[in-house]
């Protein structure tokens, strides 16, 4: 690989590493309340800046639940859920493309033994494995975005499957964030949204267990 192809990849990798380190050092200052306070003052630009921040946070390994809760508090149960789902999908897509651009060819050349069998198995399942990972909350979201980019799974099925299968979790966390905001203001609907969110999270956990058992039996 010549220098003109290596240097941009190294610069991009260094930029991501710096972002991850910055997030790690600033983690104690990043919380839904801080995000709420800052984005609220941006007026009509708030939703757009929020999506940019969510994308950056996903690429830099910041927990998605942090933004999901803030989105519910900021934009309500409907618009908040949509923005959270879009932000998570865009961030996951960017991380996927970054991994594929930086290291896909290198991994494909170097993969052997158990690692190659694992990659081949994931690629054989394709979008079904993406759906499994998105529905089972045991897999670290930020890490799997990059991991999928190192396989030959096609980009469009990855994006569409991620968008659909992340929707229940995005809605649940958004409702929890909205319920917390409403509880502070004394709105009685907070209890309803909180119970709905908890019920949806419980359904996701139940579905993930059924999904794992069905795969094991298959």
VEXDO-159111 format. One record per residue: residue number from 1; residue in three letters; chain; y, z, x of N, C-alpha, C in turn. Coordinates in Angstrom, 3 decimals, decimal comma. Each point is the difference from the previous one (the first is absolute). Layout:
BEGIN
seq / type / mol / n_Y / n_Z / n_X / ca_Y / ca_Z / ca_X / c_Y / c_Z / c_X
NUM / ala / A / Y / Z / X / Y / Z / X / Y / Z / X
...
//
This chain:
BEGIN
seq / type / mol / n_Y / n_Z / n_X / ca_Y / ca_Z / ca_X / c_Y / c_Z / c_X
1 / unk / A / -1,194 / 0,000 / 0,852 / 1,194 / 0,000 / -0,852 / 1,246 / 0,000 / 0,889
2 / unk / A / 0,920 / -0,961 / -0,220 / 1,157 / -0,109 / 0,877 / 1,065 / 1,024 / -0,335
3 / unk / A / 1,002 / 0,085 / 0,897 / 1,018 / 1,039 / -0,133 / 0,815 / -0,148 / -1,276
4 / unk / A / 0,278 / -1,234 / -0,421 / 0,821 / -0,202 / -1,197 / -0,689 / 0,525 / -1,260
5 / unk / A / -1,301 / 0,121 / 0,032 / -0,717 / 0,562 / -1,143 / -0,213 / 1,494 / 0,151
6 / unk / A / -0,108 / 0,467 / 1,243 / -0,273 / 1,419 / 0,235 / 1,245 / 0,854 / -0,194
7 / unk / A / 1,147 / -0,440 / 0,539 / 1,213 / 0,818 / -0,023 / 0,435 / 0,368 / -1,422
8 / unk / A / 0,088 / -0,961 / -0,960 / 0,386 / 0,403 / -1,363 / -0,945 / 1,022 / -0,615
9 / unk / A / -1,288 / -0,139 / 0,282 / -0,974 / 0,952 / -0,536 / 0,202 / 1,390 / 0,595
10 / unk / A / 0,253 / 0,048 / 1,283 / 0,236 / 1,291 / 0,650 / 1,272 / 0,655 / -0,515
11 / unk / A / 1,047 / -0,805 / -0,208 / 1,252 / 0,543 / -0,521 / -0,187 / 0,546 / -1,414
12 / unk / A / -0,731 / -0,735 / -0,821 / -0,265 / 0,462 / -1,367 / -0,826 / 1,276 / 0,020
13 / unk / A / -1,007 / 0,047 / 0,858 / -0,824 / 1,203 / 0,118 / 0,829 / 1,189 / 0,466
14 / unk / A / 0,897 / -0,240 / 0,955 / 0,863 / 1,078 / 0,487 / 0,932 / 0,486 / -1,104
15 / unk / A / 0,525 / -0,933 / -0,798 / 0,882 / 0,393 / -1,098 / -0,703 / 0,872 / -1,014
16 / unk / A / -1,235 / -0,350 / -0,341 / -0,768 / 0,805 / -0,949 / -0,313 / 1,368 / 0,594
17 / unk / A / -0,347 / 0,021 / 1,287 / -0,291 / 1,277 / 0,653 / 1,220 / 0,915 / -0,019
18 / unk / A / 1,180 / -0,562 / 0,260 / 1,230 / 0,788 / -0,033 / 0,251 / 0,539 / -1,407
19 / unk / A / -0,221 / -0,849 / -1,015 / 0,203 / 0,431 / -1,386 / -0,954 / 1,136 / -0,367
20 / unk / A / -1,257 / -0,110 / 0,430 / -0,979 / 1,042 / -0,302 / 0,379 / 1,316 / 0,675
21 / unk / A / 0,446 / -0,082 / 1,261 / 0,422 / 1,205 / 0,718 / 1,210 / 0,635 / -0,671
22 / unk / A / 0,968 / -0,849 / -0,405 / 1,200 / 0,519 / -0,675 / -0,369 / 0,709 / -1,298
23 / unk / A / -0,897 / -0,603 / -0,769 / -0,443 / 0,618 / -1,254 / -0,673 / 1,334 / 0,287
24 / unk / A / -0,838 / 0,037 / 1,042 / -0,674 / 1,251 / 0,340 / 0,968 / 1,098 / 0,385
25 / unk / A / 1,055 / -0,355 / 0,745 / 0,988 / 0,987 / 0,418 / 0,936 / 0,410 / -1,135
26 / unk / A / 0,175 / -0,880 / -0,983 / 0,945 / 0,269 / -1,098 / -0,697 / 0,435 / -1,275
27 / unk / A / -1,295 / 0,230 / 0,083 / -0,791 / 0,265 / -1,200 / 0,489 / 1,213 / -0,775
28 / unk / A / 0,502 / 1,011 / 0,710 / 0,443 / 1,214 / -0,688 / 1,309 / -0,215 / -0,763
29 / unk / A / 0,716 / -1,091 / 0,313 / 1,256 / -0,290 / -0,705 / -0,171 / -1,019 / -1,120
30 / unk / A / -1,206 / -0,531 / -0,140 / -0,268 / -1,017 / -1,012 / -0,763 / 0,617 / -1,156
31 / unk / A / 0,611 / 0,044 / -1,161 / -0,646 / 0,518 / -1,194 / 0,585 / -0,712 / -1,210
32 / unk / A / -0,658 / 0,076 / -1,172 / 0,500 / -0,693 / -1,183 / 1,434 / 0,362 / -0,362
33 / unk / A / 0,388 / 1,254 / 0,233 / 1,365 / 0,414 / -0,333 / 1,028 / -0,722 / 0,867
34 / unk / A / -0,292 / -0,122 / 1,288 / 0,917 / -0,690 / 0,907 / 0,114 / -1,477 / -0,349
35 / unk / A / -1,132 / -0,632 / -0,310 / 0,011 / -1,409 / -0,391 / 0,774 / -0,182 / -1,292
36 / unk / A / -0,235 / 0,892 / -0,951 / 0,706 / -0,035 / -1,288 / 1,507 / 0,076 / 0,210
37 / unk / A / 0,438 / 0,958 / 0,796 / 1,436 / 0,200 / 0,216 / 0,643 / -1,209 / 0,660
38 / unk / A / -0,690 / -0,615 / 0,955 / 0,599 / -1,120 / 0,724 / 0,028 / -1,273 / -0,839
39 / unk / A / -1,127 / -0,336 / -0,645 / -0,084 / -1,240 / -0,775 / 0,873 / 0,068 / -1,240
40 / unk / A / 0,169 / 1,194 / -0,582 / 0,816 / 0,142 / -1,205 / 1,442 / -0,432 / 0,219
41 / unk / A / 0,486 / 0,137 / 1,227 / 1,384 / -0,362 / 0,280 / 0,221 / -1,464 / 0,329
42 / unk / A / -1,042 / -0,821 / -0,111 / 0,133 / -1,412 / 0,375 / 0,324 / -0,916 / -1,168
43 / unk / A / 0,073 / 0,551 / -1,196 / 0,367 / -0,801 / -1,164 / -1,024 / -1,076 / -0,310
44 / unk / A / 0,495 / -1,232 / -0,285 / -0,882 / -1,106 / -0,368 / -0,919 / -0,441 / 1,134
45 / unk / A / 0,367 / 0,343 / 1,232 / -0,831 / -0,357 / 1,143 / -1,184 / 0,953 / 0,172
46 / unk / A / -0,006 / 1,099 / -0,775 / -1,030 / 1,013 / 0,151 / -1,424 / -0,534 / -0,067
47 / unk / A / -0,376 / -0,755 / -1,058 / -1,382 / -0,486 / -0,084 / -0,399 / -0,902 / 1,165
48 / unk / A / 0,915 / -0,866 / 0,443 / -0,319 / -0,912 / 1,105 / -0,187 / 0,779 / 1,296
49 / unk / A / 0,935 / 0,916 / 0,281 / -0,122 / 0,815 / 1,215 / -1,251 / 0,863 / -0,057
50 / unk / A / -0,321 / 0,470 / -1,193 / -1,203 / 0,817 / -0,166 / -1,258 / -0,798 / 0,374
51 / unk / A / -0,076 / -1,262 / -0,450 / -1,140 / -0,843 / 0,343 / -0,091 / -0,234 / 1,507
52 / unk / A / 1,157 / -0,212 / 0,634 / 0,018 / -0,192 / 1,456 / -0,500 / 1,252 / 0,701
53 / unk / A / 0,477 / 1,162 / -0,449 / -0,430 / 1,266 / 0,597 / -1,498 / 0,228 / -0,204
54 / unk / A / -0,491 / -0,314 / -1,190 / -1,418 / 0,185 / -0,295 / -0,846 / -0,896 / 0,918
55 / unk / A / 0,448 / -1,239 / 0,189 / -0,716 / -0,923 / 0,885 / -0,031 / 0,537 / 1,426
56 / unk / A / 1,164 / 0,421 / 0,486 / 0,077 / 0,557 / 1,352 / -0,891 / 1,228 / 0,131
57 / unk / A / 0,021 / 0,869 / -1,009 / -0,798 / 1,224 / 0,039 / -1,488 / -0,305 / 0,073
58 / unk / A / -0,446 / -1,018 / -0,735 / -1,410 / -0,368 / 0,012 / -0,413 / -0,519 / 1,370
59 / unk / A / 0,830 / -0,852 / 0,588 / -0,299 / -0,555 / 1,321 / 0,009 / 1,098 / 1,068
60 / unk / A / 0,885 / 0,995 / -0,174 / 0,156 / 1,073 / 0,990 / -0,874 / 1,220 / -0,279
61 / unk / A / -0,975 / -0,128 / -0,913 / -0,982 / 1,056 / -0,266 / 0,607 / 1,228 / -0,680
62 / unk / A / 1,085 / -0,167 / -0,734 / 0,523 / 1,113 / -0,798 / -0,824 / 0,092 / -1,286
63 / unk / A / -0,368 / 1,194 / -0,454 / -0,829 / 0,120 / -1,204 / 0,626 / -0,682 / -1,210
64 / unk / A / -0,773 / -0,862 / -0,661 / 0,515 / -0,711 / -1,161 / 0,319 / 0,913 / -1,160
65 / unk / A / -0,714 / 1,130 / -0,100 / 0,252 / 0,927 / -1,103 / 1,422 / 0,550 / 0,043
66 / unk / A / 0,575 / 0,083 / 1,187 / 1,369 / 0,488 / 0,151 / 0,971 / -0,883 / -0,765
67 / unk / A / -0,141 / -1,310 / 0,170 / 0,881 / -0,928 / -0,701 / -0,385 / -0,142 / -1,466
68 / unk / A / -1,288 / 0,074 / -0,296 / -0,428 / -0,123 / -1,386 / 0,600 / 1,102 / -0,867
69 / unk / A / 0,024 / 1,216 / 0,521 / 0,611 / 1,106 / -0,739 / 1,507 / -0,186 / -0,119
70 / unk / A / 0,630 / -0,440 / 1,087 / 1,445 / -0,231 / -0,037 / 0,349 / -1,111 / -0,971
71 / unk / A / -0,823 / -1,060 / -0,054 / 0,268 / -1,110 / -0,913 / -0,037 / 0,431 / -1,448
72 / unk / A / -0,932 / 0,882 / -0,342 / -0,055 / 0,500 / -1,371 / 1,219 / 0,813 / -0,362
73 / unk / A / 0,468 / 0,816 / 0,953 / 1,195 / 0,815 / -0,246 / 1,250 / -0,854 / -0,084
74 / unk / A / 0,062 / -1,058 / 0,793 / 1,197 / -0,830 / 0,068 / 0,122 / -0,983 / -1,162
75 / unk / A / -1,099 / -0,699 / -0,294 / 0,084 / -1,154 / -0,901 / -0,760 / 0,169 / -1,309
76 / unk / A / -0,620 / 1,150 / -0,209 / -0,696 / 0,230 / -1,254 / -1,435 / -0,488 / 0,032
77 / unk / A / -0,750 / 0,235 / -1,076 / -1,436 / -0,297 / -0,003 / -0,335 / -1,481 / 0,003
78 / unk / A / 0,860 / -0,844 / -0,571 / -0,306 / -1,428 / -0,107 / 0,485 / -0,768 / 1,224
79 / unk / A / 1,321 / 0,005 / 0,224 / 0,553 / -0,703 / 1,156 / -0,476 / 0,634 / 1,302
80 / unk / A / -0,167 / 1,304 / -0,006 / -0,497 / 0,670 / 1,200 / -1,402 / -0,451 / 0,354
81 / unk / A / -0,878 / -0,122 / -1,011 / -1,371 / -0,452 / 0,247 / -0,010 / -1,431 / 0,539
82 / unk / A / 0,839 / -0,863 / -0,593 / 0,056 / -1,392 / 0,449 / 0,511 / -0,097 / 1,436
83 / unk / A / 1,067 / 0,726 / 0,312 / 0,552 / -0,030 / 1,356 / -0,979 / 0,604 / 1,010
84 / unk / A / -0,662 / 1,072 / -0,391 / -0,983 / 0,604 / 0,903 / -1,160 / -0,951 / 0,281
85 / unk / A / -0,468 / -0,677 / -1,039 / -1,107 / -0,927 / 0,177 / 0,420 / -1,193 / 0,855
86 / unk / A / 1,203 / -0,522 / -0,242 / 0,502 / -1,107 / 0,811 / 0,198 / 0,430 / 1,452
87 / unk / A / 0,568 / 1,188 / 0,202 / 0,231 / 0,489 / 1,355 / -1,294 / 0,191 / 0,766
88 / unk / A / -0,994 / 0,585 / -0,661 / -1,297 / 0,211 / 0,653 / -0,680 / -1,325 / 0,321
89 / unk / A / 0,099 / -0,961 / -0,921 / -0,639 / -1,305 / 0,212 / 0,684 / -0,778 / 1,118
90 / unk / A / 1,338 / -0,005 / -0,005 / 0,729 / -0,706 / 1,059 / -0,281 / 0,638 / 1,354
91 / unk / A / 0,033 / 1,326 / 0,059 / -0,278 / 0,700 / 1,253 / -1,404 / -0,270 / 0,505
92 / unk / A / -0,978 / 0,029 / -0,917 / -1,386 / -0,283 / 0,384 / -0,153 / -1,429 / 0,496
93 / unk / A / 0,739 / -0,917 / -0,611 / -0,067 / -1,405 / 0,404 / 0,616 / -0,214 / 1,375
94 / unk / A / 1,126 / 0,656 / 0,256 / 0,653 / -0,124 / 1,302 / -0,901 / 0,559 / 1,106
95 / unk / A / -0,588 / 1,177 / -0,238 / -0,897 / 0,596 / 0,997 / -1,200 / -0,910 / 0,264
96 / unk / A / -0,548 / -0,581 / -1,049 / -1,119 / -0,936 / 0,120 / 0,378 / -1,176 / 0,897
97 / unk / A / 1,160 / -0,608 / -0,256 / 0,438 / -1,158 / 0,779 / 0,328 / 0,379 / 1,445
98 / unk / A / 0,574 / 1,171 / 0,184 / 0,309 / 0,459 / 1,363 / -1,280 / 0,143 / 0,813
99 / unk / A / -1,015 / 0,657 / -0,581 / -1,271 / 0,180 / 0,711 / -0,650 / -1,342 / 0,304
100 / unk / A / 0,047 / -0,909 / -0,956 / -0,613 / -1,317 / 0,207 / 0,738 / -0,779 / 1,079
101 / unk / A / 1,309 / 0,127 / 0,038 / 0,793 / -0,716 / 1,003 / -0,207 / 0,569 / 1,402
102 / unk / A / -0,067 / 1,333 / 0,082 / -0,070 / 0,636 / 1,321 / -1,386 / -0,074 / 0,611
103 / unk / A / -1,031 / 0,329 / -0,791 / -1,294 / 0,269 / 0,645 / -1,200 / -0,659 / -0,641
104 / unk / A / 0,180 / -0,817 / -1,025 / -1,158 / -0,565 / -0,695 / -0,896 / -0,809 / 0,933
105 / unk / A / 0,578 / -0,952 / 0,728 / -0,809 / -0,852 / 0,875 / -0,662 / 0,822 / 1,104
106 / unk / A / 0,708 / 1,014 / 0,502 / -0,563 / 0,852 / 1,065 / -1,201 / 0,767 / -0,523
107 / unk / A / 0,128 / 0,567 / -1,199 / -1,109 / 0,767 / -0,580 / -1,191 / -0,906 / -0,264
108 / unk / A / 0,252 / -1,190 / -0,530 / -1,098 / -0,911 / -0,295 / -0,757 / -0,396 / 1,274
109 / unk / A / 0,708 / -0,136 / 1,117 / -0,650 / -0,362 / 1,264 / -0,762 / 1,178 / 0,597
110 / unk / A / 0,544 / 1,208 / -0,157 / -0,584 / 1,169 / 0,661 / -1,039 / 0,724 / -0,858
111 / unk / A / 0,027 / -0,217 / -1,307 / -0,894 / 0,738 / -0,893 / -1,455 / -0,315 / 0,316
112 / unk / A / -0,804 / 1,049 / 0,088 / -1,426 / -0,172 / 0,270 / -0,752 / 1,213 / -0,519
113 / unk / A / -1,295 / -0,149 / -0,152 / -0,832 / 1,119 / -0,406 / 0,368 / 0,554 / -1,355
114 / unk / A / 0,127 / 1,328 / -0,073 / 0,253 / 0,679 / -1,264 / 1,339 / -0,406 / -0,603
115 / unk / A / 1,022 / -0,155 / 0,849 / 1,316 / -0,388 / -0,500 / -0,057 / -1,375 / -0,647
116 / unk / A / -0,689 / -0,941 / 0,614 / -0,093 / -1,342 / -0,569 / -0,759 / 0,023 / -1,316
117 / unk / A / -1,056 / 0,794 / -0,079 / -0,755 / 0,097 / -1,246 / 0,869 / 0,597 / -1,102
118 / unk / A / 0,824 / 0,980 / 0,360 / 0,894 / 0,607 / -0,980 / 1,017 / -1,016 / -0,507
119 / unk / A / 0,610 / -0,740 / 0,911 / 0,988 / -1,009 / -0,393 / -0,642 / -1,086 / -0,848
120 / unk / A / -1,191 / -0,441 / 0,406 / -0,703 / -1,033 / -0,771 / -0,319 / 0,486 / -1,412
121 / unk / A / -0,390 / 1,268 / -0,123 / -0,294 / 0,547 / -1,318 / 1,225 / 0,065 / -0,882
122 / unk / A / 1,122 / 0,402 / 0,577 / 1,251 / 0,061 / -0,760 / 0,419 / -1,398 / -0,447
123 / unk / A / -0,104 / -0,965 / 0,909 / 0,398 / -1,372 / -0,328 / -0,908 / -0,606 / -1,068
124 / unk / A / -1,286 / 0,357 / 0,024 / -0,928 / -0,521 / -1,004 / 0,348 / 0,511 / -1,398
125 / unk / A / 0,448 / 1,249 / -0,081 / 0,394 / 0,572 / -1,291 / 1,345 / -0,547 / -0,471
126 / unk / A / 0,903 / -0,297 / 0,939 / 1,286 / -0,583 / -0,346 / 0,841 / 0,894 / -0,896
127 / unk / A / 0,514 / -0,576 / -1,096 / 0,901 / 0,734 / -0,884 / -0,681 / 1,207 / -0,629
128 / unk / A / -1,317 / -0,037 / -0,134 / -0,707 / 1,136 / -0,607 / 0,119 / 1,241 / 0,877
129 / unk / A / -0,048 / -0,200 / 1,323 / 0,152 / 1,142 / 0,888 / 1,441 / 0,515 / -0,027
130 / unk / A / 0,969 / -0,910 / -0,114 / 1,403 / 0,413 / -0,143 / 0,157 / 0,858 / -1,248
131 / unk / A / -0,599 / -0,437 / -1,108 / 0,086 / 0,764 / -1,251 / -0,622 / 1,383 / 0,167
132 / unk / A / -1,143 / 0,056 / 0,673 / -0,681 / 1,276 / 0,223 / 0,889 / 0,960 / 0,785
133 / unk / A / 0,614 / -0,492 / 1,074 / 0,849 / 0,844 / 0,839 / 1,234 / 0,466 / -0,761
134 / unk / A / 0,586 / -0,878 / -0,804 / 1,205 / 0,376 / -0,743 / -0,300 / 1,019 / -1,104
135 / unk / A / -1,179 / -0,085 / -0,580 / -0,342 / 0,894 / -1,102 / -0,536 / 1,345 / 0,468
136 / unk / A / -0,535 / 0,029 / 1,217 / -0,551 / 1,254 / 0,540 / 1,064 / 0,662 / 0,866
137 / unk / A / 0,542 / 1,143 / -0,411 / 1,108 / 0,621 / 0,731 / -0,398 / 0,702 / 1,295
138 / unk / A / -1,234 / -0,194 / 0,455 / -0,444 / 0,645 / 1,237 / 0,441 / -0,779 / 1,235
139 / unk / A / 0,319 / -1,284 / -0,181 / 0,386 / -0,832 / 1,126 / 1,502 / 0,113 / 0,247
140 / unk / A / 0,431 / 0,200 / 1,249 / 1,440 / 0,094 / 0,292 / 0,701 / -1,332 / -0,258
141 / unk / A / 0,936 / 0,004 / -0,907 / 0,653 / -1,223 / -0,477 / 0,662 / -0,779 / 1,136
142 / unk / A / 0,820 / 0,656 / 0,798 / 0,758 / -0,704 / 1,029 / -0,910 / -0,617 / 1,059
143 / unk / A / -1,059 / 0,708 / 0,363 / -0,904 / -0,500 / 1,030 / -0,804 / -1,199 / -0,491
144 / unk / A / -0,477 / 0,051 / -1,238 / -0,815 / -1,105 / -0,516 / 0,810 / -1,287 / -0,126
145 / unk / A / 1,302 / 0,100 / -0,223 / 0,824 / -1,209 / -0,070 / -0,106 / -0,800 / 1,293
146 / unk / A / 0,094 / 0,702 / 1,119 / -0,127 / -0,661 / 1,302 / -1,439 / -0,448 / 0,242
147 / unk / A / -0,950 / 0,840 / -0,387 / -1,409 / -0,326 / 0,244 / -0,403 / -1,289 / -0,711
148 / unk / A / 0,468 / -0,197 / -1,225 / -0,329 / -1,220 / -0,723 / 0,565 / -1,239 / 0,700
149 / unk / A / 1,141 / 0,162 / 0,656 / 0,591 / -1,128 / 0,712 / -0,829 / -0,455 / 1,179
150 / unk / A / -0,891 / 0,830 / 0,484 / -0,854 / -0,348 / 1,138 / -1,275 / -0,712 / -0,430
151 / unk / A / -0,178 / -0,192 / -1,306 / -1,154 / -0,729 / -0,521 / 0,431 / -1,402 / -0,416
152 / unk / A / -0,955 / -0,782 / -0,513 / 0,287 / -1,351 / -0,485 / 0,191 / -0,038 / -1,517
153 / unk / A / 0,206 / 1,157 / -0,606 / 0,298 / 0,017 / -1,433 / 1,277 / -0,786 / -0,242
154 / unk / A / -0,006 / -0,858 / -1,014 / 1,162 / -0,846 / -0,267 / 1,168 / 0,826 / -0,547
155 / unk / A / 1,199 / -0,441 / 0,336 / 1,201 / 0,773 / -0,292 / 0,255 / 0,118 / -1,500
156 / unk / A / -0,053 / -1,105 / -0,739 / 0,345 / 0,037 / -1,427 / -0,938 / 0,893 / -0,809
157 / unk / A / -1,339 / -0,120 / 0,153 / -0,870 / 0,945 / -0,719 / 0,259 / 1,451 / 0,387
158 / unk / A / 0,323 / 0,221 / 1,270 / 0,322 / 1,355 / 0,452 / 1,221 / 0,548 / -0,743
159 / unk / A / 1,050 / -0,806 / -0,112 / 1,236 / 0,445 / -0,657 / -0,233 / 0,234 / -1,488
160 / unk / A / -0,638 / -0,960 / -0,669 / -0,211 / 0,117 / -1,448 / -0,896 / 1,189 / -0,330
161 / unk / A / -1,088 / 0,158 / 0,752 / -0,911 / 1,118 / -0,247 / 0,674 / 1,334 / 0,272
162 / unk / A / 0,783 / 0,064 / 1,071 / 0,720 / 1,236 / 0,315 / 0,977 / 0,352 / -1,117
163 / unk / A / 0,740 / -0,993 / -0,482 / 0,983 / 0,238 / -1,058 / -0,672 / 0,566 / -1,252
164 / unk / A / -1,105 / -0,606 / -0,399 / -0,683 / 0,429 / -1,231 / -0,630 / 1,382 / 0,172
165 / unk / A / -0,693 / 0,201 / 1,107 / -0,767 / 1,242 / 0,169 / 0,856 / 1,185 / 0,433
166 / unk / A / 1,197 / -0,253 / 0,508 / 0,897 / 1,110 / 0,327 / 0,841 / 0,433 / -1,188
167 / unk / A / -0,020 / -0,789 / -1,086 / 0,847 / 0,304 / -1,157 / -0,267 / 1,382 / -0,604
168 / unk / A / -1,264 / 0,398 / -0,231 / -0,219 / 1,331 / -0,594 / 0,583 / 1,130 / 0,843
169 / unk / A / -0,202 / -0,051 / 1,303 / 0,540 / 1,048 / 0,873 / 1,513 / 0,002 / 0,021
170 / unk / A / 0,602 / -1,198 / 0,002 / 1,465 / -0,090 / -0,002 / 0,574 / 0,605 / -1,270
171 / unk / A / -0,619 / -0,303 / -1,123 / 0,467 / 0,554 / -1,280 / -0,148 / 1,519 / -0,012
172 / unk / A / -1,135 / 0,498 / 0,471 / -0,252 / 1,447 / -0,028 / 1,030 / 0,761 / 0,835
173 / unk / A / 0,230 / -0,431 / 1,234 / 0,958 / 0,695 / 0,861 / 1,429 / -0,154 / -0,518
174 / unk / A / 0,303 / -1,155 / -0,582 / 1,333 / -0,190 / -0,566 / 0,240 / 0,977 / -1,146
175 / unk / A / -0,979 / 0,139 / -0,859 / 0,147 / 0,930 / -1,116 / 0,134 / 1,428 / 0,476
176 / unk / A / -0,729 / 0,350 / 1,060 / 0,144 / 1,349 / 0,551 / 1,421 / 0,220 / 0,526
177 / unk / A / 0,530 / -0,997 / 0,709 / 1,370 / 0,109 / 0,495 / 1,004 / 0,105 / -1,127
178 / unk / A / -0,207 / -0,797 / -1,039 / 0,903 / 0,052 / -1,159 / -0,103 / 1,337 / -0,721
179 / unk / A / -1,228 / 0,507 / -0,117 / -0,192 / 1,290 / -0,666 / 0,698 / 1,114 / 0,759
180 / unk / A / -0,079 / -0,027 / 1,328 / 0,697 / 1,010 / 0,795 / 1,495 / -0,049 / -0,193
181 / unk / A / 0,567 / -1,209 / -0,067 / 1,439 / -0,151 / -0,204 / 0,409 / 0,522 / -1,376
182 / unk / A / -0,783 / -0,360 / -1,016 / 0,324 / 0,436 / -1,352 / -0,173 / 1,507 / -0,175
183 / unk / A / -0,979 / 0,583 / 0,699 / -0,205 / 1,446 / -0,095 / 1,201 / 0,752 / 0,544
184 / unk / A / 0,604 / -0,547 / 1,059 / 1,182 / 0,641 / 0,580 / 1,171 / -0,015 / -0,976
185 / unk / A / 0,132 / -1,120 / -0,734 / 1,111 / -0,119 / -0,957 / -0,298 / 0,666 / -1,337
186 / unk / A / -1,239 / 0,511 / -0,171 / -0,341 / 0,700 / -1,234 / -0,478 / -0,893 / -1,119
187 / unk / A / -0,345 / -1,250 / 0,294 / -0,477 / -0,927 / -1,025 / -1,442 / 0,335 / -0,354
188 / unk / A / -0,286 / 0,127 / -1,298 / -1,341 / 0,375 / -0,441 / -1,028 / -1,102 / 0,236
189 / unk / A / 0,455 / -1,254 / 0,192 / -0,945 / -1,091 / 0,228 / -0,670 / 0,106 / 1,358
190 / unk / A / 0,512 / 0,882 / 0,866 / -0,590 / 0,148 / 1,323 / -1,458 / 0,407 / -0,087
191 / unk / A / -0,324 / 0,888 / -0,926 / -1,378 / 0,456 / -0,137 / -0,907 / -1,163 / -0,376
192 / unk / A / 0,479 / -0,846 / -0,918 / -0,810 / -1,137 / -0,440 / -0,271 / -0,960 / 1,154
193 / unk / A / 1,045 / -0,347 / 0,743 / -0,185 / -0,926 / 1,119 / -0,862 / 0,625 / 1,100
194 / unk / A / 0,175 / 1,289 / 0,224 / -0,806 / 0,664 / 1,009 / -1,475 / -0,004 / -0,360
195 / unk / A / -0,315 / 0,284 / -1,269 / -1,392 / -0,007 / -0,445 / -0,591 / -1,404 / 0,044
196 / unk / A / 0,803 / -0,999 / -0,380 / -0,472 / -1,380 / 0,070 / -0,312 / -0,398 / 1,442
197 / unk / A / 0,877 / 0,397 / 0,921 / -0,211 / -0,328 / 1,412 / -1,254 / 0,664 / 0,537
198 / unk / A / -0,183 / 1,278 / -0,312 / -1,189 / 0,708 / 0,462 / -1,267 / -0,597 / -0,600
199 / unk / A / 0,079 / -0,389 / -1,280 / -1,152 / -0,634 / -0,629 / -0,344 / -1,331 / 0,659
200 / unk / A / 1,029 / -0,766 / 0,350 / -0,233 / -1,286 / 0,651 / -0,581 / 0,188 / 1,396
201 / unk / A / 0,498 / 0,976 / 0,740 / -0,564 / 0,290 / 1,324 / -1,461 / 0,426 / -0,104
202 / unk / A / -0,307 / 0,809 / -1,015 / -1,394 / 0,415 / -0,204 / -0,873 / -1,204 / -0,324
203 / unk / A / 0,524 / -0,931 / -0,792 / -0,750 / -1,209 / -0,340 / -0,256 / -0,852 / 1,236
204 / unk / A / 0,988 / -0,067 / 0,891 / -0,162 / -0,770 / 1,241 / -1,097 / 0,605 / 0,853
205 / unk / A / 0,002 / 1,325 / 0,134 / -1,036 / 0,676 / 0,790 / -1,384 / -0,220 / -0,605
206 / unk / A / -0,078 / 0,070 / -1,338 / -1,280 / -0,228 / -0,671 / -0,467 / -1,435 / 0,200
207 / unk / A / 0,937 / -0,945 / -0,133 / -0,346 / -1,407 / 0,174 / -0,471 / -0,279 / 1,418
208 / unk / A / 0,656 / 0,642 / 0,978 / -0,398 / -0,216 / 1,387 / -1,423 / 0,496 / 0,253
209 / unk / A / -0,376 / 1,115 / -0,622 / -1,355 / 0,514 / 0,170 / -1,019 / -0,941 / -0,630
210 / unk / A / 0,321 / -0,527 / -1,182 / -0,896 / -0,949 / -0,659 / -0,135 / -1,256 / 0,847
211 / unk / A / 1,137 / -0,441 / 0,559 / -0,001 / -1,212 / 0,821 / -0,846 / 0,187 / 1,244
212 / unk / A / 0,103 / 1,157 / 0,633 / -0,786 / 0,262 / 1,217 / -1,494 / 0,046 / -0,323
213 / unk / A / -0,349 / 0,651 / -1,122 / -1,411 / 0,092 / -0,372 / -0,576 / -1,359 / -0,332
214 / unk / A / 0,797 / -0,832 / -0,697 / -0,492 / -1,320 / -0,363 / -0,232 / -0,857 / 1,236
215 / unk / A / 0,856 / 0,137 / 1,008 / -0,175 / -0,751 / 1,246 / -1,230 / 0,510 / 0,757
216 / unk / A / -0,195 / 1,323 / -0,015 / -1,160 / 0,560 / 0,704 / -1,310 / -0,449 / -0,661
217 / unk / A / -0,013 / -0,079 / -1,326 / -1,191 / -0,425 / -0,717 / -0,255 / -1,485 / 0,185
218 / unk / A / 1,137 / -0,759 / 0,171 / -0,149 / -1,438 / 0,192 / -0,473 / -0,322 / 1,403
//
